[in-house]
Structure formats: C-alpha cells, structure tokens
C-alpha cells in the first residue's frame, strides 16, 4: 500500500474548502501513521504552466506547510487532472509491485475524481479516506453536495473503497 497525497498546495489549501481544518488534520494523521509504519507516502502536485499560482517556483505551487513531504519522499508533477496521466506514477507503482493506493487531497470533484477513476482503470485498488478529501463550491453544486456525491454515491462499490479516517489509520498501522 502507498499513501498518495494529491494537490495539497499552498494556492489550494484555504478556508474556502469544505471542512478545511479537519481535512488538513486528517491528512496529517494519515501521513504520520504511514511514515511511522513504513507505508510509502507519495506526493502529486499540479503545475498549471507559466504565469499561474500553480507554477513551479511560485509560492502557491509548494505543498502547504503542515503536509510537506520529507526529503526522501517521491514527488510527481502533473499537468492534467489525473495523477496517473503522463507522470510516471503508474509505472512506478507497478515497478514497486503496489496494488493498493490510499488517496487523499484535492479537489474531490476534479483531480481526486480523475485520479481515482484512472487508478481504477489501471487496475489499482483505490482506497479513499472520506474525511481526507475536500473541495469548494462550483457553478453546479455546493462543496458539501459535491463531496457527498463522490464519497457517498459515485466512488463506493464502483471505483474505490470509501472508508473513515479511523479505518484508514487502522489499515496503515496493520501493514
């Protein structure tokens, strides 16, 4: 199993996120447990290209302070919504003989959804700690409606196993 932390960047982690504080705290708990129990923590960060907050070298591009990777942890840069498209992540996980991918991060209705669907299509067992992903309001749904749609309806029993943070912590500590 690996813990995949997606798009937890300075420009994206802010008070506009649904359950902002508990989201950050839950990811911190999962990262700490993974590191303590020898589960690899892998980061994927988004680069939107030149002249954007999410451009390498800009302050908004960095992983937010409480969730920063350690120097030995792998970081993959993506230019598309899915963490698997064009990043080398698929090949890396297959080389490491990893089947189970616990995924946390941003945003539920955008990059996280694309990553979960793509990971599923590549044959990975996707695991989603439900209180460790979030989003903002969009033109069609409030943040809570969007979060519920994916975590309670779209992903479970289709593309991912959606579990509580407590269950996720238990899985990380049993490795």
C-alpha positions as CSV (number, residue, x, y, z in Angstrom):
1,X,0.0,0.0,0.0
2,X,1.0,3.6,-0.6
3,X,-0.5,6.8,0.6
4,X,-1.0,9.2,-2.4
5,X,-1.3,12.9,-1.4
6,X,-2.7,14.9,-4.3
7,X,-2.6,18.7,-4.8
8,X,-2.3,19.8,-1.2
9,X,-0.6,23.0,-2.4
10,X,-0.4,26.5,-0.8
11,X,-2.6,28.0,-3.5
12,X,-5.4,25.4,-3.0
13,X,-5.5,24.7,0.7
14,X,-7.5,27.5,2.3
15,X,-10.7,28.4,4.2
16,X,-12.9,28.1,1.1
17,X,-12.6,24.3,1.3
18,X,-15.4,22.2,2.9
19,X,-14.2,21.3,6.4
20,X,-10.9,22.9,5.8
21,X,-9.3,22.4,9.2
22,X,-10.4,18.8,9.8
23,X,-9.3,18.0,6.2
24,X,-5.8,19.1,7.0
25,X,-5.7,17.5,10.4
26,X,-6.9,14.2,8.9
27,X,-4.3,14.1,6.2
28,X,-1.6,15.0,8.9
29,X,-2.7,11.9,10.9
30,X,-2.6,9.7,7.9
31,X,0.8,10.9,6.8
32,X,2.2,10.5,10.3
33,X,0.8,6.9,10.6
34,X,2.0,5.9,7.2
35,X,5.6,7.2,7.9
36,X,5.6,5.5,11.3
37,X,4.5,2.2,9.9
38,X,6.7,2.1,6.8
39,X,4.0,2.9,4.2
40,X,5.4,5.0,1.4
41,X,4.0,8.5,1.1
42,X,3.9,9.8,-2.4
43,X,3.0,13.3,-3.4
44,X,1.5,14.5,-6.6
45,X,1.4,18.3,-7.3
46,X,-0.2,20.2,-10.1
47,X,1.7,22.5,-12.4
48,X,-0.7,24.8,-14.4
49,X,2.0,26.2,-16.6
50,X,3.5,29.7,-16.9
51,X,2.1,32.7,-15.1
52,X,-0.2,30.8,-12.6
53,X,-0.2,30.3,-8.9
54,X,0.4,26.7,-9.5
55,X,3.6,27.1,-11.5
56,X,6.8,25.7,-10.2
57,X,8.8,28.4,-8.4
58,X,5.7,30.3,-7.3
59,X,4.8,30.3,-3.6
60,X,1.3,28.7,-4.3
61,X,3.0,25.7,-6.0
62,X,4.6,24.3,-2.8
63,X,2.8,21.7,-0.7
64,X,1.2,23.5,2.2
65,X,3.3,23.7,5.4
66,X,1.6,21.2,7.6
67,X,1.6,18.5,4.9
68,X,5.1,19.0,3.3
69,X,7.0,15.9,2.1
70,X,10.1,14.7,3.7
71,X,13.2,14.9,1.5
72,X,13.2,11.1,0.8
73,X,9.6,11.0,-0.4
74,X,8.7,10.9,-4.0
75,X,7.0,13.8,-5.8
76,X,5.4,13.5,-9.1
77,X,4.4,16.6,-11.1
78,X,1.2,16.6,-13.1
79,X,-0.2,18.8,-15.8
80,X,-3.6,17.1,-16.1
81,X,-6.3,16.3,-13.6
82,X,-5.3,12.7,-13.1
83,X,-2.2,11.9,-11.1
84,X,-1.6,8.9,-13.5
85,X,-1.5,10.8,-16.8
86,X,2.0,11.5,-18.0
87,X,3.6,11.5,-14.6
88,X,5.3,8.1,-14.4
89,X,3.3,7.2,-11.3
90,X,1.6,4.2,-12.9
91,X,5.0,2.7,-13.9
92,X,6.5,3.5,-10.5
93,X,3.7,1.8,-8.6
94,X,3.9,-1.3,-10.9
95,X,7.7,-1.5,-10.5
96,X,7.2,-1.4,-6.7
97,X,4.5,-4.1,-7.1
98,X,2.0,-1.9,-5.3
99,X,-1.7,-2.7,-5.8
100,X,-3.4,-0.7,-3.0
101,X,-3.4,3.1,-3.3
102,X,-4.9,5.1,-0.5
103,X,-5.6,8.6,-1.9
104,X,-6.2,11.9,-0.1
105,X,-6.2,15.5,-1.2
106,X,-7.8,18.0,-3.6
107,X,-10.2,18.5,-5.1
108,X,-12.9,15.9,-4.7
109,X,-14.8,16.8,-7.9
110,X,-11.7,17.5,-10.0
111,X,-8.3,16.0,-9.7
112,X,-9.2,13.5,-7.0
113,X,-12.0,12.1,-9.1
114,X,-9.9,11.8,-12.2
115,X,-7.1,10.1,-10.1
116,X,-9.5,7.6,-8.6
117,X,-11.1,6.7,-11.9
118,X,-7.8,6.5,-13.7
119,X,-6.2,4.4,-10.9
120,X,-9.1,2.1,-11.0
121,X,-8.7,1.7,-14.8
122,X,-5.1,0.9,-14.4
123,X,-6.1,-2.0,-12.0
124,X,-5.2,-0.4,-8.7
125,X,-7.3,-0.9,-5.6
126,X,-8.2,2.7,-4.7
127,X,-9.0,3.4,-1.1
128,X,-10.5,6.8,-0.1
129,X,-10.5,8.0,3.5
130,X,-13.6,10.1,3.1
131,X,-12.7,12.9,5.6
132,X,-9.3,13.4,3.9
133,X,-10.6,14.9,0.6
134,X,-12.5,18.1,0.0
135,X,-13.5,20.8,-2.5
136,X,-15.0,24.2,-2.9
137,X,-18.4,25.3,-4.3
138,X,-18.7,25.1,-8.0
139,X,-21.2,26.5,-10.5
140,X,-23.5,23.5,-10.1
141,X,-23.0,22.1,-6.6
142,X,-22.1,23.3,-3.2
143,X,-18.9,21.9,-1.7
144,X,-20.8,19.6,0.6
145,X,-23.1,18.4,-2.2
146,X,-20.1,17.7,-4.4
147,X,-18.2,15.9,-1.6
148,X,-21.3,13.7,-0.7
149,X,-21.9,12.9,-4.4
150,X,-18.5,11.4,-4.9
151,X,-17.8,9.9,-1.4
152,X,-21.2,8.5,-0.7
153,X,-22.5,7.7,-4.2
154,X,-20.1,7.8,-7.1
155,X,-17.0,6.1,-5.8
156,X,-18.1,3.5,-3.3
157,X,-18.6,0.0,-4.7
158,X,-17.7,1.2,-8.2
159,X,-14.2,2.7,-8.3
160,X,-13.0,2.8,-4.7
161,X,-13.4,1.6,-1.2
162,X,-14.5,4.6,0.8
163,X,-13.7,4.3,4.5
164,X,-13.5,6.6,7.5
165,X,-10.2,8.1,8.6
166,X,-10.2,5.8,11.6
167,X,-10.5,2.8,9.4
168,X,-7.7,4.2,7.2
169,X,-5.5,4.7,10.2
170,X,-6.1,1.1,11.2
171,X,-5.2,-0.1,7.7
172,X,-2.0,1.9,7.7
173,X,-0.9,0.6,11.1
174,X,-1.6,-3.1,10.2
175,X,1.0,-3.0,7.4
